[in-house]
Amino acid sequence: MLSREKKISDKEKAELKGIAKELLERLKEKEFKIIHWADKEQTASAVKVVIKNYLFDKLPYPVFEEVDVNVKTEVLFEFFKGRYAEGMAA
């Protein structure tokens, strides 16, 4: 999802894959442990902030600019919401 619509090298694709895995693990350790996190406006907003901040910190610039980070944040948030909205058992 991060590399879609981007012309990037295989090395950059591998780097993006690692970034995505790290982000997912980070969210699983904290935010996704909250039952029905997506139903709670404050918690859902916090998850979106975590995603956005993580992408700003980790995605390579200038390949990904602010507008890209904003778009990818929304894409990932919706994906995670679909997959992990119920929360995860501790």
Contacts in CASP RR format, 6 or more apart in sequence:
PFRMAT RR
TARGET T0000
AUTHOR 0000-0000-0000
METHOD contacts of the structure
MODEL  1
MLSREKKISDKEKAELKGIAKELLERLKEKEFKIIHWADKEQTASAVKVV
IKNYLFDKLPYPVFEEVDVNVKTEVLFEFFKGRYAEGMAA
1 20 0 8 1.000
1 72 0 8 1.000
1 75 0 8 1.000
1 76 0 8 1.000
1 79 0 8 1.000
2 16 0 8 1.000
2 19 0 8 1.000
2 20 0 8 1.000
2 59 0 8 1.000
2 72 0 8 1.000
2 76 0 8 1.000
3 12 0 8 1.000
3 13 0 8 1.000
3 16 0 8 1.000
6 63 0 8 1.000
6 64 0 8 1.000
6 68 0 8 1.000
8 16 0 8 1.000
8 63 0 8 1.000
12 60 0 8 1.000
12 63 0 8 1.000
15 60 0 8 1.000
16 59 0 8 1.000
19 54 0 8 1.000
19 55 0 8 1.000
19 58 0 8 1.000
19 59 0 8 1.000
20 76 0 8 1.000
22 54 0 8 1.000
22 58 0 8 1.000
23 51 0 8 1.000
23 54 0 8 1.000
23 55 0 8 1.000
23 58 0 8 1.000
23 76 0 8 1.000
24 80 0 8 1.000
26 50 0 8 1.000
26 54 0 8 1.000
27 47 0 8 1.000
27 50 0 8 1.000
27 51 0 8 1.000
27 80 0 8 1.000
27 84 0 8 1.000
28 84 0 8 1.000
28 88 0 8 1.000
30 50 0 8 1.000
31 37 0 8 1.000
31 43 0 8 1.000
31 46 0 8 1.000
31 47 0 8 1.000
31 50 0 8 1.000
32 80 0 8 1.000
32 84 0 8 1.000
32 87 0 8 1.000
32 88 0 8 1.000
33 87 0 8 1.000
33 88 0 8 1.000
33 90 0 8 1.000
34 40 0 8 1.000
34 43 0 8 1.000
34 87 0 8 1.000
35 86 0 8 1.000
35 87 0 8 1.000
36 85 0 8 1.000
36 86 0 8 1.000
36 87 0 8 1.000
37 43 0 8 1.000
37 44 0 8 1.000
37 47 0 8 1.000
37 84 0 8 1.000
37 85 0 8 1.000
37 87 0 8 1.000
38 44 0 8 1.000
38 47 0 8 1.000
38 81 0 8 1.000
38 82 0 8 1.000
38 84 0 8 1.000
38 85 0 8 1.000
39 85 0 8 1.000
44 81 0 8 1.000
47 77 0 8 1.000
47 80 0 8 1.000
48 73 0 8 1.000
48 77 0 8 1.000
51 73 0 8 1.000
51 76 0 8 1.000
51 77 0 8 1.000
51 80 0 8 1.000
52 69 0 8 1.000
52 70 0 8 1.000
52 73 0 8 1.000
55 64 0 8 1.000
55 69 0 8 1.000
55 72 0 8 1.000
55 73 0 8 1.000
55 76 0 8 1.000
56 66 0 8 1.000
56 69 0 8 1.000
59 68 0 8 1.000
59 69 0 8 1.000
59 72 0 8 1.000
64 72 0 8 1.000
END
